[in-house]
Amino acid sequence: MLGCKRKDARRTFKWFGRIFSVDGAVICECMTQNVSAAGVKLIVPEPIAVPSEFVLVLSKENRVRRNCKILWRSEKAVGARFLNAMELAERRVRPETVVVAT
């Protein structure tokens, strides 16, 4: 059961956001379903269109953003974990260098 594998408690958190590719292209709008310290469940129009790694932006000013990696996909949602600084450094992708179109 997936719930047994979680290290961090989930919290219901409904908020609209946007998903961008790591190079800054807009992928789609989304809505958070729940969030934990480690990851997020997002409701998206086409889960297959979300790349395996992406930038989640949760503020109008593009200040609240997290680099994410897909863990699973369903018919209407994706589950993703937040990438940590070490993982980003290994990929040479830093959140502050991602240009997000507005």
SULTAFEN-V808098 format. One record per backbone hydrogen bond with DSSP energy under -0.5 kcal/mol. NH is the residue of the N-H (numbers start at 1). CO is the residue of the C=O. If there is no record, write none. Layout:
BEGIN
nh=NH co=CO
nh=NH co=CO
END
This chain:
BEGIN
nh=4 co=1
nh=5 co=1
nh=5 co=2
nh=6 co=2
nh=6 co=3
nh=11 co=35
nh=13 co=33
nh=15 co=13
nh=17 co=30
nh=18 co=57
nh=19 co=28
nh=20 co=55
nh=21 co=25
nh=24 co=21
nh=27 co=19
nh=28 co=19
nh=30 co=17
nh=31 co=43
nh=32 co=15
nh=33 co=41
nh=34 co=41
nh=35 co=11
nh=36 co=39
nh=40 co=80
nh=41 co=34
nh=42 co=78
nh=43 co=31
nh=44 co=42
nh=44 co=76
nh=45 co=29
nh=49 co=46
nh=50 co=46
nh=50 co=47
nh=54 co=68
nh=55 co=20
nh=56 co=54
nh=56 co=66
nh=57 co=18
nh=57 co=55
nh=58 co=64
nh=62 co=59
nh=65 co=63
nh=66 co=56
nh=68 co=54
nh=69 co=81
nh=70 co=52
nh=71 co=79
nh=72 co=79
nh=74 co=77
nh=78 co=42
nh=79 co=72
nh=80 co=40
nh=81 co=69
nh=82 co=38
nh=83 co=67
nh=88 co=84
nh=89 co=85
nh=90 co=86
nh=91 co=87
nh=92 co=88
nh=92 co=89
nh=93 co=88
nh=94 co=92
nh=97 co=94
nh=98 co=94
nh=98 co=95
nh=99 co=97
nh=100 co=98
nh=101 co=24
nh=101 co=99
END
